[in-house]
Every structure is written in C-alpha cells, then in structure tokens.
Amino acid sequence: MTAQAARATTPQPPILLRETLSSALGSIAVLTLNRPASRNSLSEAMIGELHAALDDIRDDESVRAVVIAANGPAFSAGHDMKELTARRGDGDHGRAYFAQMMNACSAMMQAIVHLPKPVVAAVQAIATAAGCQLVASCDLAIASEAASFATPGVDIGLFCSTPMVALSRNVPRKQAMEMLLTGEPIAAATARDIGLINRVVVAGTERDAAIELAQKVALKSAYTVKLGKAAFYRQAEMSLSDAYRYAAEVMTENMMARDAEEGIGAFIEKREPKWQDR
C-alpha cells in the first residue's frame, strides 16, 4: 500500500472538538480548533463546522456559555491559503469561490456576535488575519503571555479587509490601522492594553482561565445575559441619542422580566437569587 493510500484509509481526527463542562447552573461548551498541522487555518470545512456548532449551541438551553480554544502551535493562521489558491484554476479564476468563502466566514463570525450566550476566546499562541478576526469577534478573550496577534495580509498583497471589520470594532482606529498597514504582530500585553483581549495569563493556563471566566457569566440569568449582549452590539452602531432611546426600551423590558424582579428582591433581602431565565 502506498503512503498516499494509507493516509486515505486512516481515519482523520475531527477538525473541531466539542466538550461539555458542567457548571453550577448549566454547562459550558468548549469548541477546540484541531488542525494543528495546518496552524488551525479556517478552511471551508472548519468554518462550516464552527458555524454548525454555534447554531446547535444557540438552540441548546443547557449551554450557558462558550469557550473557543485551539490545539497546536497557533490559535489560527486565518484562511487556508492553499485551499483558496487551488481554485485559481476555475473558469472565473476563483472569483465565485473566493466570494463564497469570505461570505461564509463573515456569517460564522456574525453567528458568534448574534449568539445569545457569551463566547470567550482562549488564545494559546499566535492569531493572524481571520484568526485574529475570530478573537475579535468573541465577546471576551483570554490570552497566554506567549500569544500574539497580527493582520499580515498586506505582506502578501491581500489587505485584511474582513478581519478589519471585527478588529476596528475592538480597538482604537490608529492602533487598528497600524496593525492593518504594517502587518506586524503585537504581543499579548499590547493586545490587552488596546482592548483586543481582556487579560493575559501564564502560558498553559489560558484555557482554564477562559473557562473560569465563562463560568462566572454562566452564574447570571441567561435571559438577562441574552438581552444585554444583543443590546450591547446593537447600540454600538447607533448615534448617542438613538442608543439611549433604545437602551431605555431595553431596560424597561428587562425590568418586567421575572429574573429582574427576583434579582432585585434578592438584593434587597440580602440573599442569593434563584434564576428562572425569563
């Protein structure tokens, strides 16, 4: 048997691992990118599996938070350039496939933002291009002190336009433009200082730290977290007056919820609240 045939018959490990961890009120879903040999590049299959997992989690009431982690020497190197380049032989030189992939990736990133549950990135190593975009799309992020972040598309003649959308919504303009125009990586501490990630931890502890952070949020009312997350992203796109008007509507709706009534009562009575997630 040839080596190629042997590889074809050998079962390949899943490219996305899913683990469920129990918490006090529900469970934490841990999604782990598992293409270490390809630096966890976001292939068509990886994007599809991530999006499918997010869709499944969205409808699973037992899951209260999500952690996205990765195995290997990189968190994610972004799009799979070999996969994309292979389509230059198409009749349209790959245009239709490139558009399909960029739109699929953008939809997956938006699925993170629209997920009614908090998503925490656990970054163990370098995250570049769409990998950096993935971190920026998560609600919270914990990074190893060995991690770094870059949008280096400019180095290969491909400006990181889609990563730019998430990046520019996380960090100030000048810092975003420097990353996009130079392609140079920034250290985890710098990423924390400019707001791309929440905190830096000792290498090897980032996954546990991300899970611990997810568990803290999981203790809150799922209804309140869902309402608040949606409101946060929506108001960010509004003018100041529109944002306050919308936020007042959300607060009024929130005050009518059973969990707000219970939470305020528990605060006044100095006891632990008992959430019903409604």
Secondary structure, DSSP 8 states (H G I E B T S, - for coil): --HHHHHHHS----SEEEEEEE-SSSEEEEEEE--GGGTT-B-HHHHHHHHHHHHHHHT-TTEEEEEEEE-SSEEE--B-HHHHHGGGGSTTTTHHHHHHHHHHHHHHHHHHHH-SS-EEEEE-SEEETHHHHHHHHSSEEEEETT-EEE-GGGGGT---HHHHHHHHTTS-HHHHHHHHHH---EEHHHHHHHTSSSEEE-TT-HHHHHHHHHHHHHTS-HHHHHHHHHHHHHHTTS-HHHHHHHHHHHHHHHHTSHHHHHHHHHHHHTS-------
